[in-house]
Amino acid sequence: MLVSAFILGIAGSIHCAGMCGPIAFMLPLGQSKGFVKAFRVFLYHFGRLLSYSILGLFFGIIGKSLHLFGLQQTLSIIIGVLMVLWIFFPIQRIKYFSFTKPLYMIISKVKTALGKELTKKTPDTFLTIGFLNGFLPCGLVYMAVFGAIAIGQIWQGGLYMTFFGIGTIPLMTVMVYVSNFLSGSVRQQLQKAIPVVVVIIGLLFIIRGMGLGIPYLSPKPVTETVSAGFECR
C-alpha cells in the first residue's frame, strides 16, 4: 500500500503545483544558484516531508487504536468508500460546517506564520516554510491521511504520508526552477487524471478490507486461536 501513496503523490503533484506552486515561486531564494539554491530547495522539501510524517504518525495512532478493536478490515473498506465519495463531495463545501471552524482557525494561524517566514532570508526559513506548507489544507493530503489511518500501524502511517510527499517532490522542484512549464490545456488534462487515481486507490482499500485471500493485495484476516485446555494431575 506504500506504493499507492507514492503514486497518489505523483498523480496529485499537478494539483499540488496549483495549490502550493505560488508558495514555491515565493521562496526567498534571492540570487542563490548552484549548490546553495539546491540545498535551500532540499530544506523546503524536507520540511514538507517532516510535517507529512508527523501527520502520518498522528493518524497512524488513530488507525492503530481502531486496529486493536479488530476494526482494521472494516476501516479499510470505510476509508476506500470515503475516498471514492470524496471525488463527488468537493472539499470546499466542508468549511461551511460548524464543526470545522476550529480547524480553519488553526489553518488561518498557519497561513499567517507562513506569510511571515516568506519575508525572511535566513537558512532555516526554507525548512520552516516547507514544514508549515505541509499543514495547509489540501484534498490530496486528506486522501493520504485516510490511507495512513487505514494502514492500521503507527510507523507505517508515517511512512505512508512520507511516500506521498516524496511523490510530489519531482514536479514541485521543477516548479521552483521553471515557471509556466506546462500549458493550461496540458494541466487541465492532467487534472482530470487525479480523480481516476483517487478512485482506483479507494477501490484498492476496499478490496484490501474484504480479505479475499489475495497475497499483498487483500490478505485474509488473521485470527488467533487460544486453547483453554489443561490437564489436572
CORWO-V872943 format. One record per residue. N is the residue number from 0. RES is the residue in one letter. OMEGA is omega in whole degrees, 0 to 359 (none if undefined). NEAR is the number of other C-alpha atoms within 12 Angstrom. D_CENTER is the distance of its C-alpha to the mean C-alpha in Angstrom with 1 decimal. Layout:
N|RES|OMEGA|NEAR|D_CENTER, N|RES|OMEGA|NEAR|D_CENTER
This chain:
0|M|178|31|13.1, 1|L|178|31|11.4, 2|V|180|24|12.7, 3|S|178|34|11.0, 4|A|179|45|7.5, 5|F|179|29|9.4, 6|I|178|30|11.1, 7|L|179|43|8.3, 8|G|179|40|7.4, 9|I|182|31|11.1, 10|A|183|35|11.9, 11|G|183|42|9.7, 12|S|175|38|10.9, 13|I|177|35|14.0, 14|H|180|29|12.4, 15|C|179|39|10.7, 16|A|178|35|14.2, 17|G|183|27|15.7, 18|M|186|23|13.8, 19|C|179|36|13.6, 20|G|178|28|16.6, 21|P|178|19|19.1, 22|I|179|32|17.8, 23|A|179|34|18.0, 24|F|185|25|21.5, 25|M|178|27|22.5, 26|L|183|39|21.8, 27|P|182|28|25.2, 28|L|179|29|26.0, 29|G|180|17|29.6, 30|Q|182|10|31.8, 31|S|181|17|30.0, 32|K|174|13|30.1, 33|G|185|12|29.7, 34|F|182|10|28.4, 35|V|180|16|28.0, 36|K|180|22|25.8, 37|A|181|19|23.7, 38|F|179|20|23.4, 39|R|176|32|22.3, 40|V|177|39|19.6, 41|F|179|29|18.6, 42|L|178|28|18.5, 43|Y|180|41|16.3, 44|H|180|37|13.6, 45|F|177|30|14.3, 46|G|178|30|13.8, 47|R|180|39|10.3, 48|L|179|37|9.5, 49|L|180|31|11.6, 50|S|177|31|9.9, 51|Y|180|44|6.4, 52|S|178|34|8.8, 53|I|177|30|10.7, 54|L|180|37|8.3, 55|G|179|43|7.8, 56|L|181|30|11.6, 57|F|181|28|12.4, 58|F|172|33|11.0, 59|G|176|34|12.3, 60|I|178|26|15.6, 61|I|179|30|15.6, 62|G|179|35|15.0, 63|K|179|28|17.7, 64|S|179|21|20.0, 65|L|178|23|19.9, 66|H|180|24|20.5, 67|L|177|16|23.6, 68|F|178|14|25.0, 69|G|184|19|24.8, 70|L|186|24|22.2, 71|Q|181|35|19.7, 72|Q|179|32|21.0, 73|T|180|27|21.3, 74|L|180|33|17.9, 75|S|179|36|16.4, 76|I|180|30|18.6, 77|I|179|28|17.7, 78|I|179|38|13.9, 79|G|178|36|14.9, 80|V|180|29|17.3, 81|L|178|28|15.0, 82|M|180|39|12.6, 83|V|181|28|15.9, 84|L|182|19|17.4, 85|W|180|26|14.5, 86|I|182|26|15.8, 87|F|181|16|19.1, 88|F|186|14|18.2, 89|P|181|18|17.0, 90|I|182|21|14.8, 91|Q|183|16|17.7, 92|R|186|13|19.9, 93|I|185|17|18.1, 94|K|179|17|19.4, 95|Y|179|14|22.9, 96|F|185|13|22.7, 97|S|184|12|24.3, 98|F|180|11|22.0, 99|T|183|17|19.2, 100|K|177|14|21.6, 101|P|179|14|21.0, 102|L|181|19|17.2, 103|Y|173|21|18.2, 104|M|178|17|20.8, 105|I|179|17|18.4, 106|I|179|22|16.3, 107|S|179|18|19.7, 108|K|178|17|20.6, 109|V|179|24|17.5, 110|K|179|23|18.5, 111|T|179|18|22.1, 112|A|179|23|21.3, 113|L|179|29|19.3, 114|G|179|22|22.4, 115|K|182|19|24.7, 116|E|181|28|22.9, 117|L|180|31|23.1, 118|T|182|19|26.9, 119|K|180|21|27.2, 120|K|178|21|27.8, 121|T|183|18|27.7, 122|P|182|24|25.8, 123|D|181|22|23.5, 124|T|184|29|22.5, 125|F|176|36|20.0, 126|L|180|32|18.2, 127|T|179|35|18.3, 128|I|179|44|17.2, 129|G|180|38|14.1, 130|F|179|31|13.4, 131|L|179|37|14.1, 132|N|182|41|12.2, 133|G|181|40|8.8, 134|F|178|35|10.0, 135|L|182|33|11.1, 136|P|180|29|10.5, 137|C|182|25|8.6, 138|G|181|30|8.8, 139|L|176|45|6.1, 140|V|178|41|3.5, 141|Y|178|33|6.1, 142|M|179|40|6.3, 143|A|177|47|3.6, 144|V|176|44|5.4, 145|F|180|40|8.4, 146|G|180|55|8.2, 147|A|178|46|8.2, 148|I|184|44|11.1, 149|A|180|49|12.8, 150|I|175|44|13.1, 151|G|179|39|15.5, 152|Q|186|27|15.7, 153|I|184|30|14.8, 154|W|177|26|14.5, 155|Q|175|32|12.9, 156|G|176|36|10.1, 157|G|179|38|9.8, 158|L|180|38|10.2, 159|Y|180|44|7.7, 160|M|179|49|4.8, 161|T|178|40|7.6, 162|F|176|34|8.3, 163|F|180|45|5.3, 164|G|179|47|6.4, 165|I|179|34|9.9, 166|G|181|34|9.8, 167|T|188|38|9.6, 168|I|185|37|12.4, 169|P|183|25|15.4, 170|L|179|30|15.5, 171|M|178|37|14.6, 172|T|177|34|17.4, 173|V|179|22|19.7, 174|M|180|29|19.1, 175|V|186|30|20.4, 176|Y|184|23|23.5, 177|V|178|15|24.4, 178|S|178|19|24.1, 179|N|182|17|24.8, 180|F|177|19|24.5, 181|L|178|18|23.6, 182|S|181|11|25.9, 183|G|181|13|25.0, 184|S|179|11|26.0, 185|V|179|14|23.8, 186|R|180|22|20.7, 187|Q|179|15|21.7, 188|Q|179|17|22.1, 189|L|179|24|18.7, 190|Q|180|24|17.1, 191|K|182|18|19.0, 192|A|184|23|17.3, 193|I|179|30|13.8, 194|P|180|28|15.0, 195|V|180|23|16.8, 196|V|180|29|13.8, 197|V|180|40|11.9, 198|V|180|26|15.3, 199|I|180|24|16.0, 200|I|176|39|12.9, 201|G|178|35|13.9, 202|L|177|28|17.4, 203|L|178|34|16.6, 204|F|178|42|15.4, 205|I|179|30|18.6, 206|I|179|30|20.7, 207|R|182|33|19.3, 208|G|181|33|20.3, 209|M|178|25|23.7, 210|G|184|23|24.8, 211|L|180|17|26.9, 212|G|178|15|27.7, 213|I|182|15|26.0, 214|P|177|12|25.2, 215|Y|183|17|21.6, 216|L|182|22|20.6, 217|S|182|23|22.2, 218|P|177|19|24.1, 219|K|178|18|26.7, 220|P|179|20|26.2, 221|V|178|13|27.9, 222|T|181|8|30.8, 223|E|178|7|33.1, 224|T|182|7|36.8, 225|V|181|6|38.6, 226|S|179|6|42.4, 227|A|182|6|44.6, 228|G|177|7|47.8, 229|F|182|6|50.1, 230|E|177|5|53.8, 231|C|180|4|56.5, 232|R|none|3|59.4
